[in-house]
Amino acid sequence: MWEVQARLHSFISSGGNRMEFRDFSLFISQAKITRFAKDLAEGRIMSTVCRRCGKAYYPPQADCSSCMGSEMEWKELNGEGRLVTFTRIHVPPEHFAVRQPLMPFSSIQFEPCPIGLIEVEKGLRIMGWIPKMEIKKIKVGMKMKASPFRLPDGKLTIVLEPLNT
């Protein structure tokens, strides 16, 4: 998004000659869903639902790909669901390879961490890290809750934790 915003700034400051249609389309789509990041930072996981056909989306979409409608309603997800699948990441994403205790699942250096996918209401699926469980205790079908989590470096992620029910 920052790249698109930089291009928009360049377009505005150049008198309007340098922005391509693709950049404008990306900016409009991203600007319509910036609420997602804001709500995530405030502890809420949001989806969108098309007012025309009722199709639900997570992550949120600015426009409905089912009926091409553009009137989307924001809905908060409670984050509770059942684990559909999981795996363990052994090669961390670049920003996770920091050799200090920045990650919720790391002590001094990156340790392999499970990541899972849960199915919540309306068949929507949320992916998140499973930082507090040993891989052998994770079972497909178990009840879990997705929650936003702010890392010490300020970045947001989603973690999955088992529900004790």
N, C-alpha and C positions, 0 to 999 in steps of 0.2 A: 504494500500500500504506500509505503514511504516513497518508493520510486515513482509511482503514479502521481503522488502529491507533488514531488519535485518537478515532474514534467508539467503538471498543471501550473505550478508557480512559474516555470520557464515560459509557458504559453502566455500567461497573463503579463509577465514583465517584458515579453518581446513584442507586445502589441497584438498578439493573437495569431502569429504566423506559424508556430512550430508544433502544435499538438496534433497528433494523428487521431483518427476516429477510434482506433483500438484503445488508445490511452484514455480517451474521454469515456468510452463505454466501461472500461475497468474502473475508472474513478467513480462514475455514477453508481455502479453495482456495489462497490466497496463502501461508498458513503451511505448507502441505504442500510447497511448492516453493521455500521460502527457501534451501534447500541450493544451488539453481542459482546464485544470486548469490555465495554463499560460495565455491563451487568455481570460478566464473569469476574471482573475486579471487585465487584460488590457482593460476590458470593452466590450469584444466581446463574443457573444454566438455562439458557433460553432457546426456544425453537420458534419457527414461524409456521403459520397455517394460512393457506389461501382462503380468502373470504368467498371466493367464487365457487370453488370445487371441494374445499375442505381438506385438500392434501397437506400433510404436515411434513416439515423439513427440519432436520438437524444434521449438520450445522445449518443455521438459518440461511434462507435464500431470499434475495431481494425480489425475485419474480418467480412465479409458478412455472415449472417446466412441464407440468401436466396439461394445464389449460391455457398457459401463456398469460394468465392474469397478473396484475401488478399490485393488487390490494392485499397485502399480507398483514396478518395480525400476529403480534408477539405473544407467546405463551411461555410461562415458566414451567420447566420440567422439575419434578420432585427428585429426579436422579436415581430412583430406586428401580432395580430390574434384576434380570437373571443373566449370569455370565454365559455368553454364546461361544466364545473361544478365547484362547490366550496363548502367548508365547513368551520367550525370554529374550531380551535384547543383549547380545554379547559385544556388539560393536556399537558404541554410543554415537548419537548424532554429534556433530562437531562441537556445538556449544555445551554438550554434556561431558566432554572429555577433560574438563577442568580438574586438576589434581588437588583439589581442596574440598572441604565439606560443604558444597553448595546444594546438592540434591537431597531431597527428602529420603532417598533410599541409599545414600552413599556415606561412608565413614570418612576415609582419607582419600580414597580414589574411587573411580567408577567401579561399581560391582554390577554384575549382570542383574537386571531387574525385570520382573514380569510386566507385561503390558497386556491388557485385556479389552474385550468388547462386550458391553452389556446391552441387552434389549430392554428398553423402557416403554412407557405408554405409547400407543399408536404405532407400535412396531419400529420406533426410532431406535437407533443404536449410537451409543457413546463409547468412544475409546479413551482409555486412561491408564496411567501407571498403577501398578499394584505394589506399593513400596513396603508394606508391613507384613508380608506373608511369604513363607517359604514356598517354592514352586510345588513341592510335593503335597502341600495342603490345599492347593487351588483345584477346584473341581468345576467342570462345565455344569451349568444348571444352578450353581449356588447363588443365593441372593446377595446382591452387592448394591452399594450406593456410590454414585459419582458425585464428587465435590470439587469445586475450584480450589486451587492451591497456589499461593504466591511463593515463588522461590526467593531466597535471600538476595539474588541479583535483580529482583523486580519482575522477572518474567512470570507469566501465568501458565499453569498447566492444569490438567485434570487428574485426580487420583481416584482409584476405586478401592473401597473398603468393604469387607464382609459385613452383612447385617446379622445381628445375633437373634434370629427368630427361628 
